[in-house]
Amino acid sequence: MKSDLERLMTARGYAALLVLGGAAHNAPMYYLSNGAAVTERSVLIQPRAAAPLLFVSAMERDEAARSGLDVRSALPRLNELRAAGGNELTATARWLGELLAEAGVRGGTVAAYGQADLGAGHALLTALAELLPQYNFVGEFDHSLIQQAMVTKDAAEAKRIRAVGTKTMRVVAGTEAFLTRHRAKKGGLVKKDGAPLTIGDVKRHIRGLLHAENLADASNGTIFAIGRDAGVPHSRGRDADPLALGQTIIYDIFPAEPGGGYFFDFTRTWCLGYAPPEVAQAYADVLAAFKAVMRALTLTPGELCRSYQDLACDVLEARGHPTLRTDPRGLEGYVHSLAHGVGLNIHEAPSFSGAPTNTDRLEPGMVITIEPGVYYPERGYGVRLEDCLWLNPATLKFETLGRYHKRLVLNGPNW
């Protein structure tokens, strides 16, 4: 949580955090600017044990003021440095040095974050190190300080994720209603003109439902995949595929607040009309793993995250499915980890990898998914179930942030 920033900065020996870029799709800026709609020439400096400063274009002063931070206009000075000579890189590095000094940071280790092309970021950090030797500029590859702060959510953040979840449930219900009002003919759903209803038709309807709820399809598109594609976990589904009866559909939807805000993540598996016996059994197996993990979560908060992956493997292996534990390179059975964190990124800490090196533990305030699944692409099906949960710090109980039925088979008027 943001209240942990000073402690985390002290532990890592950071004098300040330097965040560059706009807020959209830039979690560090969005997080520290409280979601203000600032754009690419923005700079946020968070000194240790002091209030942050947000430097923006004067054109964005009203939007930046919504952050509640001390907002200052700094672009005229950058233009002066450009005009004084030197290239853009040098002017930008000197400008950032002046902003750090204005924020009261005159030396020490500064951790850099933000959004830029990898090469441009490397060039800027190199120039900063050369021109401003009083600072030690560092980057973090994994488990960054901001990631560590974001891994737990306060009640206000959880409320926002829950609100996205509530809207998402309406989108899912609207999708189910769209499917079940279509007629079946010759083993598949058809439109009024008798043409097959396709994955592309359903996805266009989903996009309309998301728009109506003011949700952003912000992370590479909703998964709505049928048959063999449902057997490859991240296959999005092919627009031309018809909606056939009796085949598994994996519907994985992960919308976000517009402008780079909080995500929600949710999956259901459906069969239209009926489920073949093998699919029904696989679904029962995945549901058993899901329920076993949910029972364990209510009994043992604070455990190592990998222990829940082991539990899911125990259940699915006992029911005859290969897992990553029995075949780390396998492409069938249970081929991914159980869960992940959710927040301003669709995938955040903690990790639920079963690797012995994974030391992540469940902490109060975490928002996580639980999503066991089994996949058999060559048999033409896959199954996954996913809910999104918050570990309420006040009660130390997990709360499901979006509830929807877990029926496998959907039925329409003449199926």
C-alpha positions in Angstrom: 0.0 0.0 0.0 1.1 3.6 -0.4 1.5 3.9 3.3 4.4 1.4 3.0 6.4 3.6 0.6 8.6 5.4 3.2 9.4 2.1 4.9 10.3 0.4 1.6 12.4 3.4 0.5 14.3 3.3 3.7 14.9 -0.4 3.5 16.3 -0.1 0.0 18.3 3.1 0.7 16.4 5.2 -1.8 16.5 9.0 -1.5 13.7 9.4 -4.1 11.6 7.8 -6.7 11.6 9.3 -10.2 8.6 8.4 -12.4 8.3 9.5 -16.0 5.5 9.4 -18.6 1.8 9.7 -18.7 -0.6 7.8 -16.4 -2.3 5.6 -19.1 -0.8 2.1 -19.2 1.9 3.3 -16.8 1.2 1.8 -13.4 3.8 3.6 -11.4 2.6 7.0 -12.6 -1.0 6.2 -12.3 -0.5 4.8 -8.8 1.6 7.7 -7.4 -0.4 10.4 -9.1 -3.7 9.0 -7.8 -4.9 8.3 -11.4 -4.6 11.9 -12.7 -5.0 12.1 -16.4 -1.5 13.4 -17.2 0.4 12.7 -20.4 3.8 11.8 -21.6 5.9 14.9 -20.6 4.9 14.4 -16.9 7.4 13.8 -14.1 6.6 12.7 -10.5 9.3 12.8 -7.8 8.6 11.1 -4.5 11.3 12.0 -2.0 11.7 9.8 1.0 9.9 11.2 4.1 8.4 14.1 2.1 5.4 14.9 -0.1 5.6 14.1 -3.8 5.8 16.7 -6.5 4.1 16.4 -9.9 5.6 18.4 -12.8 3.3 18.7 -15.9 2.5 20.9 -18.9 0.5 23.9 -18.0 -2.1 22.7 -20.4 -2.8 19.8 -18.0 -2.8 21.7 -14.7 -6.5 21.1 -14.1 -6.3 17.4 -14.7 -3.1 17.2 -12.6 -4.7 19.0 -9.8 -7.1 16.1 -9.4 -4.1 14.1 -8.1 -4.3 16.1 -4.8 -0.5 16.6 -5.1 1.7 19.6 -5.3 1.6 20.3 -9.0 4.1 22.5 -10.8 4.7 23.5 -14.4 8.2 22.7 -15.7 8.2 22.5 -19.4 9.2 26.1 -20.1 12.5 25.4 -18.3 13.1 22.3 -20.5 12.5 24.5 -23.6 15.1 26.9 -22.2 17.7 24.2 -21.8 17.0 22.9 -25.3 17.5 26.4 -26.7 20.8 26.9 -24.8 22.4 24.2 -26.9 23.1 20.5 -26.7 20.9 17.7 -27.8 17.5 16.6 -26.5 19.0 13.9 -24.3 21.4 16.3 -22.5 18.7 18.9 -22.1 16.3 16.3 -20.6 18.9 14.9 -18.2 19.8 18.4 -16.9 16.2 19.3 -16.6 15.5 16.2 -14.5 18.4 17.1 -12.3 16.9 20.6 -11.7 13.5 19.0 -10.8 15.1 16.7 -8.3 16.8 19.6 -6.6 13.5 21.5 -6.6 12.0 18.5 -4.8 14.7 18.8 -2.2 16.6 15.7 -3.4 20.3 16.9 -3.9 22.0 13.5 -3.9 21.7 9.8 -3.1 20.1 6.8 -4.8 17.2 7.5 -7.1 15.1 4.7 -8.4 13.7 5.4 -11.9 10.3 4.1 -13.2 7.9 4.9 -16.0 7.1 4.2 -19.6 9.6 4.6 -22.5 11.2 2.6 -25.3 13.8 0.3 -23.8 16.6 1.9 -25.8 15.5 5.4 -24.9 15.3 4.5 -21.2 18.8 3.1 -21.2 20.1 6.2 -23.0 18.5 8.5 -20.5 19.7 6.6 -17.4 23.2 6.6 -18.9 23.1 10.4 -19.5 21.8 11.0 -16.0 24.6 9.0 -14.5 27.2 11.0 -16.5 25.8 14.5 -16.0 24.6 14.2 -12.4 27.2 12.3 -10.5 25.8 13.4 -7.2 23.0 10.8 -7.8 23.0 7.1 -8.2 20.3 6.3 -10.6 19.0 2.7 -10.5 16.5 0.6 -12.3 14.7 -2.5 -10.9 14.1 -5.5 -13.1 11.8 -7.5 -10.8 10.1 -7.1 -7.5 10.5 -3.4 -7.7 9.7 -1.1 -4.8 6.5 0.1 -6.4 5.4 -3.4 -7.3 6.0 -4.3 -3.6 3.8 -1.4 -2.5 1.1 -2.2 -5.0 0.9 -5.9 -4.0 -1.5 -5.1 -1.2 -4.6 -3.0 -1.7 -6.5 -0.8 0.8 -10.3 -0.8 1.1 -10.6 2.1 -1.4 -8.6 0.2 -4.0 -10.6 -3.0 -3.4 -13.8 -1.1 -3.7 -12.7 0.1 -7.2 -11.8 -3.5 -8.3 -15.1 -4.8 -6.9 -16.9 -2.1 -8.9 -15.2 -3.3 -12.1 -16.1 -6.8 -11.0 -19.8 -5.9 -10.6 -19.8 -4.3 -14.1 -18.0 -7.4 -15.5 -20.7 -9.7 -14.1 -23.3 -7.7 -16.1 -21.2 -8.1 -19.2 -20.9 -11.9 -18.6 -24.6 -12.1 -18.0 -25.2 -10.1 -21.2 -23.0 -12.5 -23.1 -24.9 -15.5 -21.8 -28.2 -13.9 -22.7 -26.9 -13.2 -26.2 -25.9 -16.8 -26.7 -29.1 -18.4 -25.3 -31.5 -16.3 -27.3 -30.1 -17.7 -30.6 -31.6 -20.8 -32.2 -29.7 -24.0 -32.8 -29.6 -25.6 -36.2 -27.5 -28.5 -37.5 -25.4 -28.7 -34.3 -24.6 -25.0 -34.0 -26.1 -21.6 -33.2 -27.5 -19.5 -36.0 -28.5 -15.9 -36.5 -31.9 -14.7 -37.8 -30.8 -15.1 -41.4 -29.7 -18.7 -40.8 -26.0 -17.9 -41.0 -23.8 -19.5 -38.3 -23.2 -17.4 -35.2 -19.4 -17.0 -34.9 -16.8 -16.2 -32.3 -16.4 -12.8 -34.0 -20.1 -12.1 -33.6 -19.9 -12.8 -29.9 -16.7 -10.7 -29.4 -18.3 -7.7 -31.1 -21.3 -8.1 -28.7 -18.9 -8.3 -25.7 -17.1 -5.1 -26.9 -20.5 -3.3 -27.0 -21.3 -4.5 -23.5 -18.0 -3.3 -22.2 -18.5 0.1 -23.8 -21.9 0.4 -22.2 -20.4 -0.3 -18.8 -17.5 2.2 -19.4 -14.9 -0.6 -19.1 -11.7 -0.8 -21.1 -10.7 -4.0 -22.9 -7.2 -3.0 -22.0 -5.0 -6.0 -22.1 -4.8 -7.6 -25.6 -8.4 -8.6 -25.9 -11.0 -10.8 -24.3 -10.5 -14.6 -24.6 -13.5 -16.3 -26.1 -12.2 -19.6 -27.6 -14.0 -22.8 -28.6 -13.0 -26.4 -29.1 -9.3 -26.9 -29.7 -8.5 -23.2 -29.1 -10.0 -23.6 -25.6 -7.3 -26.2 -25.0 -4.5 -23.7 -25.4 -4.9 -21.4 -22.3 -4.2 -18.0 -24.0 -5.7 -18.6 -27.4 -8.0 -15.7 -28.0 -10.4 -17.6 -30.3 -10.7 -17.2 -34.1 -13.4 -14.8 -35.3 -14.6 -17.2 -38.1 -15.2 -20.2 -35.8 -18.9 -21.1 -35.5 -20.6 -21.6 -32.1 -21.0 -25.4 -32.1 -23.1 -27.3 -29.5 -21.3 -29.6 -27.1 -17.8 -27.9 -27.4 -16.1 -26.2 -24.6 -15.9 -22.4 -24.6 -13.4 -20.7 -22.4 -14.5 -17.1 -21.7 -11.7 -15.2 -19.9 -12.5 -11.5 -19.5 -10.2 -9.0 -17.9 -11.4 -5.4 -18.3 -10.1 -2.4 -16.5 -11.2 1.1 -15.5 -10.6 3.5 -18.5 -7.3 5.4 -18.6 -5.0 2.8 -17.1 -6.9 2.0 -13.9 -7.6 -1.2 -11.9 -8.2 -4.5 -13.6 -10.6 -7.4 -12.8 -10.1 -11.0 -14.0 -12.7 -13.7 -14.4 -13.1 -17.0 -16.4 -16.0 -19.4 -17.0 -16.2 -22.5 -19.2 -19.4 -23.2 -21.0 -20.8 -25.9 -23.3 -23.9 -25.0 -25.4 -26.7 -27.5 -25.1 -24.8 -30.4 -23.6 -21.4 -31.5 -22.4 -19.7 -34.7 -23.6 -19.0 -37.1 -20.7 -15.2 -36.6 -20.9 -15.7 -32.8 -20.7 -18.2 -33.1 -17.9 -15.7 -35.1 -15.9 -12.8 -32.7 -16.6 -15.1 -29.9 -15.4 -15.9 -31.7 -12.2 -12.2 -32.3 -11.6 -11.4 -28.6 -12.1 -14.3 -27.6 -9.8 -13.0 -30.0 -7.2 -9.6 -28.4 -7.3 -11.1 -24.9 -7.1 -13.2 -25.8 -4.1 -10.3 -27.5 -2.3 -8.2 -24.3 -2.7 -11.0 -22.1 -1.5 -11.4 -24.2 1.6 -7.7 -24.0 2.3 -7.7 -20.2 1.8 -10.3 -19.8 4.5 -8.3 -21.9 6.9 -4.7 -20.9 6.4 -4.1 -17.3 5.5 -0.4 -16.4 5.5 0.8 -19.6 3.9 3.3 -19.8 1.1 1.6 -19.2 -2.2 3.2 -22.2 -3.8 1.5 -24.5 -1.2 -1.9 -23.7 -2.9 -0.4 -24.6 -6.3 0.7 -27.9 -4.8 -2.8 -28.5 -3.4 -4.3 -27.9 -6.9 -1.8 -30.4 -8.3 -2.6 -32.9 -5.7 -6.3 -32.8 -6.5 -5.9 -32.9 -10.3 -3.1 -35.6 -10.3 -5.3 -37.8 -8.1 -8.0 -37.5 -10.8 -5.6 -38.6 -13.5 -4.4 -35.3 -15.0 -0.8 -34.5 -15.7 0.4 -31.2 -14.1 3.5 -29.0 -14.3 4.7 -30.9 -11.3 4.7 -34.2 -13.1 5.7 -32.8 -16.5 7.2 -29.2 -16.3 7.1 -28.9 -20.1 3.8 -30.5 -20.7 1.2 -29.1 -23.1 -1.7 -31.1 -21.7 -3.4 -31.3 -18.4 -2.8 -28.6 -15.8 -0.2 -26.4 -17.5 -0.1 -23.2 -15.6 0.1 -21.9 -12.0 -3.0 -21.5 -9.9 -3.2 -17.7 -9.5 -1.7 -14.3 -9.7 -2.2 -10.9 -8.2 -4.4 -8.3 -9.9 -4.4 -4.5 -9.7 -3.2 -1.7 -12.0 -1.6 -4.6 -14.0 -3.5 -7.7 -15.0 -0.7 -9.8 -13.7 1.0 -8.7 -10.5 2.6 -10.3 -7.5 2.2 -12.6 -5.6 3.4 -15.5 -7.7 1.8 -18.9 -7.2 4.6 -20.8 -9.0 5.3 -24.2 -7.5 9.0 -23.6 -7.7 10.9 -24.1 -4.4 12.5 -20.7 -4.9 9.1 -19.0 -4.8 8.9 -17.4 -1.3 5.8 -15.2 -1.8 3.2 -15.5 0.9 -0.4 -14.3 1.1 -0.7 -11.0 2.9 -3.7 -9.0 4.0 -4.8 -6.6 1.3 -3.8 -8.8 -1.6 -6.2 -9.2 -4.6 -5.6 -12.5 -6.3 -7.2 -14.8 -8.8 -7.9 -18.5 -8.3 -8.0 -20.3 -11.7 -7.2 -24.0 -12.0 -7.7 -25.6 -15.4 -7.0 -28.6 -17.6 -6.3 -28.5 -21.3 -6.4 -31.1 -24.0 -6.1 -29.4 -27.4 -5.8 -32.6 -29.4 -9.0 -33.9 -27.8 -10.6 -30.6 -28.7 -11.3 -29.0 -25.3 -10.1 -27.1 -22.3 -11.6 -26.1 -18.9 -10.8 -23.2 -16.6 -12.6 -21.6 -13.7 -11.5 -18.3 -12.2 -12.7 -15.9 -9.5 -11.1 -12.8 -8.2 -10.6 -12.4 -4.4 -9.5 -9.8 -1.9 -8.0 -10.7 1.5 -9.7 -8.1 3.7 -7.1 -6.7 6.1 -9.9 -6.0 8.7 -11.3 -9.5 8.8 -8.5 -11.6 7.4 -11.1 -13.3 5.3 -11.1 -13.7 1.5 -14.0 -11.9 -0.3 -15.0 -12.8 -3.8 -15.1 -9.6 -5.8 -17.5 -10.8 -8.5 -20.0 -13.7 -8.2 -21.5 -15.7 -11.1 -22.8 -19.2 -11.4 -20.5 -22.1 -12.3 -22.9 -24.1 -14.5 -21.1 -25.8 -17.3 -24.0 -26.2 -19.7 -26.0 -23.3 -21.1 -29.4 -24.0 -22.7 -31.4 -21.9 -25.2 -35.0 -22.2 -26.5 -34.6 -25.1 -28.9 -31.3 -26.6 -28.1 
